[in-house]
Amino acid sequence: MRLARAAATLNARATESPPLHAAPPKDVLPAMPADLAPALDLFARGGPALWVIAVLSVGTLALVLWKVARLAAGGAWSGGRATEGAVALWSAGKAEAALAALAGRPSYRARLARAAMAARADPTLTTAAAEAETARVARALLAEARGGLRALELAAVVAPLLGLFGTVLGMIAAFAALEGSGARADPAVLAGGIWEALLTTAAGIAVAVPAAVALAWFESVVERLRHDMEDAATRIFLRHPGQGAAPRLQAVGR
């Protein structure tokens, strides 16, 4: 009798305990964060064009940050104080001190000034040849400073076009749904389709405007660099340590 009661108790406990590999309750499973659901629903309504614009926005932001880092590494906002000091030493007849002041400096202005001084001091080069060599280096430096601007310009142009394309597709789908409803057409359905289609236009403009502003800013920075580099090269070629004045250097990097 006791053995029967013990066996019944063990069977009851085994029945009550969950299996080792049982699936966890539904309320324990991780759920999607509540703040992400509206965003995903918005992208789903915008269609594939909105996803493309989102990817383009991420690429544009990465490009802008990369360009800022590159220009900062090239001394675009340093003011060129070291270059100004080196050019002043050069004009005072201290060629070795001027070159030493520019040695190892990675800025665009310093690299151009160092190349101009080396070309001007090279006895094997004529003045015209030294000017041509300096202009060649200046063009290469300006091309490096302008790197990435064409891609940024492309993003500023393509983003609103993608938005317009998504809007046209959304309008087509909205009017097709309105036609399919026949006499039972609901204006709310058409209005909902239109605002969903206009999402892509708004997104495209939201990407294009910052890209255009960043492009204009970078172009102004590069133009200032071009002016400073041309000015430094001209001052270097106007006076050679121990010699008279030389002809004015032609404009570079245009």
C-alpha positions as a printed Julia matrix, in Angstrom:
254×3 Matrix{Float64}:
   0.0    0.0     0.0
   2.79   2.42    0.91
   4.68   1.51   -2.25
   1.61   2.29   -4.36
   1.2    5.7    -2.69
   4.9    6.55   -3.26
   4.7    5.6    -6.91
   1.58   7.73   -7.35
   3.32  10.72   -5.73
   6.36  10.39   -8.04
   4.13  10.19  -11.11
   2.25  13.32  -10.03
   5.49  15.3    -9.54
   6.84  14.16  -12.93
   3.61  15.28  -14.55
   3.7   18.72  -12.87
   7.41  19.49  -13.65
   8.03  20.89  -17.18
  10.33  18.97  -19.53
  13.96  20.01  -19.7
  13.81  21.11  -23.34
  10.38  22.7   -23.28
   9.99  26.01  -25.11
   9.86  29.05  -22.83
   6.55  30.81  -22.41
   5.64  33.38  -25.05
   5.9   36.27  -22.63
   9.55  35.4   -21.93
  10.64  35.52  -25.59
  12.43  38.77  -26.56
  10.16  41.19  -28.33
  10.91  43.99  -30.76
  11.49  47.33  -29.0
   8.39  49.45  -29.08
  10.25  52.52  -30.45
  11.44  50.61  -33.54
   8.02  49.42  -34.64
   6.79  52.81  -35.96
  10.02  53.37  -37.89
   9.86  49.96  -39.54
   6.21  50.49  -40.37
   7.1   53.84  -41.95
   9.78  52.25  -44.1
   7.4   49.48  -45.13
   4.86  52.04  -46.28
   7.47  54.09  -48.14
   8.47  51.13  -50.26
  11.88  50.16  -51.66
  12.72  53.73  -52.69
  12.66  54.8   -49.04
  15.06  51.99  -48.12
  17.44  53.1   -50.88
  17.28  56.67  -49.62
  18.03  55.44  -46.09
  21.13  53.62  -47.31
  22.15  56.72  -49.28
  21.77  58.87  -46.17
  24.08  56.61  -44.18
  26.66  56.67  -46.99
  26.41  60.46  -47.26
  26.94  60.91  -43.53
  29.96  58.6   -43.61
  31.37  60.51  -46.58
  30.97  63.87  -44.83
  32.68  62.62  -41.67
  35.51  61.08  -43.71
  35.98  64.33  -45.63
  36.12  66.39  -42.46
  38.77  64.05  -41.05
  40.83  64.18  -44.26
  40.75  67.97  -44.49
  41.58  68.3   -40.81
  44.56  65.97  -41.25
  45.67  68.09  -44.21
  45.65  71.26  -42.13
  42.73  72.86  -43.95
  41.69  74.83  -40.85
  45.1   75.33  -39.25
  45.58  78.74  -40.88
  48.98  77.85  -42.34
  51.02  79.52  -39.59
  53.95  77.18  -40.06
  53.93  77.8   -43.8
  53.79  81.57  -43.28
  56.77  81.38  -40.95
  58.73  79.26  -43.4
  58.0   81.63  -46.28
  59.13  84.54  -44.1
  62.4   82.72  -43.39
  62.82  82.04  -47.11
  62.27  85.69  -47.95
  64.85  86.64  -45.33
  67.45  84.48  -47.08
  67.35  81.56  -44.65
  66.62  78.71  -47.07
  67.83  75.87  -44.83
  65.82  77.14  -41.86
  62.73  77.49  -44.03
  63.0   73.93  -45.32
  63.65  72.64  -41.8
  60.5   74.41  -40.55
  58.44  72.55  -43.16
  60.1   69.15  -42.79
  57.66  66.4   -41.84
  54.54  68.61  -41.9
  51.62  66.83  -43.65
  49.45  69.88  -44.39
  48.65  70.83  -47.97
  50.16  74.3   -47.61
  53.39  73.0   -46.11
  53.82  70.31  -48.78
  53.32  72.84  -51.57
  55.69  75.35  -50.02
  58.34  72.68  -49.5
  58.03  71.55  -53.12
  58.24  75.15  -54.37
  61.34  75.87  -52.29
  63.04  72.67  -53.42
  62.28  73.4   -57.07
  63.38  77.04  -56.79
  66.64  76.12  -55.09
  67.48  73.33  -57.55
  70.29  74.66  -59.77
  69.49  72.14  -62.51
  66.03  73.62  -63.08
  65.28  76.81  -64.9
  62.7   79.2   -63.52
  60.09  77.96  -65.99
  60.84  74.33  -65.13
  60.67  75.06  -61.39
  57.3   76.79  -61.88
  55.99  73.84  -63.88
  57.08  71.4   -61.19
  55.46  73.49  -58.47
  52.24  73.73  -60.48
  52.24  69.96  -60.95
  52.54  69.37  -57.21
  49.82  71.95  -56.52
  47.41  70.25  -58.91
  48.04  66.89  -57.23
  47.46  68.35  -53.76
  44.27  70.11  -54.82
  42.99  66.92  -56.45
  43.63  65.13  -53.16
  41.8   67.87  -51.26
  38.82  67.6   -53.63
  38.59  63.82  -53.25
  35.07  62.67  -52.45
  33.34  65.89  -53.52
  32.0   64.36  -56.73
  30.38  61.56  -54.74
  28.84  64.11  -52.37
  27.53  66.09  -55.32
  26.05  62.91  -56.77
  24.26  62.18  -53.49
  22.81  65.71  -53.43
  21.44  65.24  -56.96
  20.27  61.63  -56.75
  18.48  61.78  -53.38
  15.57  64.02  -54.47
  15.25  62.08  -57.73
  14.9   58.86  -55.77
  12.28  60.53  -53.63
  10.35  61.65  -56.69
  10.6   58.17  -58.17
   9.2   56.63  -55.0
   6.4   59.17  -54.98
   5.42  58.35  -58.56
   5.37  54.64  -57.77
   3.26  55.25  -54.68
   0.8   57.41  -56.59
   0.44  54.74  -59.25
  -0.31  52.13  -56.59
  -2.79  54.44  -54.84
  -4.77  55.2   -57.99
  -4.7   51.54  -58.99
  -6.22  50.61  -55.64
  -8.81  53.38  -56.06
  -9.74  52.08  -59.5
 -10.04  48.52  -58.2
 -12.51  49.59  -55.53
 -14.97  50.74  -58.24
 -18.11  52.51  -57.09
 -17.23  51.86  -53.46
 -14.2   54.13  -53.7
 -13.17  55.55  -50.35
 -11.38  58.95  -50.43
  -9.54  57.94  -47.25
  -7.83  55.14  -49.17
  -6.58  57.59  -51.79
  -5.43  60.1   -49.19
  -3.58  57.41  -47.28
  -1.83  56.24  -50.43
  -0.8   59.79  -51.34
   0.78  60.64  -47.99
   2.62  57.34  -47.97
   3.96  58.12  -51.45
   5.07  61.61  -50.4
   7.22  60.09  -47.66
   9.93  59.31  -50.2
   9.97  62.9   -51.49
  10.41  64.25  -47.97
  13.15  61.72  -47.25
  14.99  62.55  -50.47
  14.94  66.28  -49.72
  16.07  65.6   -46.15
  19.18  63.88  -47.53
  19.83  66.27  -50.43
  19.8   69.52  -48.44
  22.55  68.59  -45.91
  24.61  67.03  -48.72
  24.4   70.24  -50.78
  25.32  72.38  -47.77
  28.31  70.16  -46.95
  29.4   70.22  -50.59
  29.35  74.03  -50.71
  31.3   74.19  -47.44
  33.98  71.77  -48.62
  34.33  73.61  -51.93
  34.89  76.89  -50.09
  37.55  75.24  -47.92
  39.34  73.85  -50.99
  39.14  77.23  -52.73
  40.75  78.87  -49.7
  43.47  76.23  -49.8
  44.07  76.93  -53.49
  44.4   80.64  -52.82
  46.83  80.17  -49.93
  48.95  77.69  -51.88
  49.14  79.99  -54.89
  50.06  82.94  -52.69
  52.82  81.01  -50.91
  54.27  79.69  -54.18
  54.26  83.17  -55.71
  56.08  84.68  -52.74
  58.65  81.89  -52.86
  59.31  82.45  -56.54
  59.44  86.23  -56.19
  62.6   85.99  -54.15
  65.37  83.4   -54.05
  67.85  83.57  -51.17
  70.87  85.43  -52.43
  69.29  86.33  -55.8
  67.06  89.0   -57.24
  63.4   88.81  -57.9
  61.98  86.12  -60.16
  58.93  86.31  -62.42
  55.53  85.85  -60.8
  54.33  82.24  -60.65
  51.33  81.41  -62.79
  48.05  80.5   -61.1
  47.94  76.84  -60.1
  45.25  74.3   -59.5
  42.43  75.92  -61.47
